Amino acid sequence: MGLNRPITIGRIDYTNVWPIFHYAEDLLPADRFVIDRRVPSALNAAMQRGEIDITSMSSYAYAQYADHFLLLPDLSVSAKGRVNSILLITKEPMEKVLGGTIAMTSTSATSINLLKILMSMYYQASPAFITMEPSLDQMLGSADAALLIGDTAITASWRSEGFTVIDLGELWRNWTGCGMTFALFAVRKEVAAADPQAVSQVLQALTASKSRSLKDTGPLVHKAMAQLGGTEAYWRQYFQGLTYNFGTEEQRGLSLYFEYARSLGLLDQDVRMEFFVDHTALQVNE
Ligand SMILES: C=C(O[C@@H]1C=C(C(=O)O)C=C[C@H]1O)C(=O)O
């Protein structure tokens, strides 16, 4: 068995996934595994079209096609509260935003639907939404508020003095008491069936990278400072604010999000999460 071609792995091109990928790439031989870096919306579309095999992707986009995918167990990009990189930024009073227009980044799927849920169910408001390339100045030139995610949200938050910044992870937590899972790791079912060993190898590499990164975030903190700027304290706290497991607690928060999305017609079916089972790990442990 096995696929007679390299496996393509989608890597979200933001700092939030570094812990899961940083050490994994060295464990995945380049002649067998190709890493494809893109923003989440591009990975979501490529995965839904079957152009990539295994990917980190928006949890919302996973839900849209859950029947076709298996989740890699215990991997996610989640936050128990504040996430620091999913931000609604505005110069206007909130009353104006709630009755006005919000520009949403074209790179997201989970957060734009989280914003729609929060606007409808928490604020009981129905602003107009437009989708734009992620540029704070241009977005605020065309709308009353801007939703940014990932590294663009981080760098925008550094120059947001005089703005109101609402962290959607924190708002979700305060409202529901739950954490939120923004990204998951999925494999196409046909790939898992054709080459389960390769999928196990990817899962083990990502899991090993996660453990090693979280033992000492120092190398990632320094890399982030060099590439994006910011202080050591900022990045330490950024990585500490994120959680990378997908256990009962994370699943509870995400299931509630799926339920609300379904009730608002943002998802057109109930979501049944199915997981990839790593049989090679079972054999080793026996
Ligand atoms: C924590 C984050 O989670 C993300 C948000 C996503 C989305 O809104 O669709 C997708 C992947 C993650 O990058 C972030 O972007 O900073």
The ligand as an SDF file (V2000), in Angstrom:
LIG
                    3D

 16 16  0  0  0  0  0  0  0  0999 V2000
   -5.3750   31.7720   16.4690 C   0  0  0  0  0  0  0  0  0  0  0  0
   -5.5970   31.9360   15.1960 C   0  0  0  0  0  0  0  0  0  0  0  0
   -6.3790   30.9910   14.6180 O   0  0  0  0  0  0  0  0  0  0  0  0
   -6.6670   30.9050   13.2730 C   0  0  0  0  0  0  0  0  0  0  0  0
   -7.8950   31.3450   12.7520 C   0  0  0  0  0  0  0  0  0  0  0  0
   -8.4150   30.7940   11.6300 C   0  0  0  0  0  0  0  0  0  0  0  0
   -9.7040   31.2870   11.0480 C   0  0  0  0  0  0  0  0  0  0  0  0
  -10.2340   32.2740   11.5360 O   0  0  0  0  0  0  0  0  0  0  0  0
  -10.2110   30.6590   10.0990 O   0  0  0  0  0  0  0  0  0  0  0  0
   -7.7340   29.7350   10.9850 C   0  0  0  0  0  0  0  0  0  0  0  0
   -6.5400   29.2970   11.4380 C   0  0  0  0  0  0  0  0  0  0  0  0
   -5.8140   29.9440   12.5390 C   0  0  0  0  0  0  0  0  0  0  0  0
   -4.7740   30.7030   11.9980 O   0  0  0  0  0  0  0  0  0  0  0  0
   -5.0310   33.0820   14.4440 C   0  0  0  0  0  0  0  0  0  0  0  0
   -5.2640   33.2650   13.2470 O   0  0  0  0  0  0  0  0  0  0  0  0
   -4.2780   33.8290   15.0560 O   0  0  0  0  0  0  0  0  0  0  0  0
  1  2  2  0
  2  3  1  0
  2 14  1  0
  3  4  1  0
  4  5  1  0
  4 12  1  0
  5  6  2  0
  6  7  1  0
  6 10  1  0
  7  8  2  0
  7  9  1  0
 10 11  2  0
 11 12  1  0
 12 13  1  0
 14 15  2  0
 14 16  1  0
M  END
$$$$
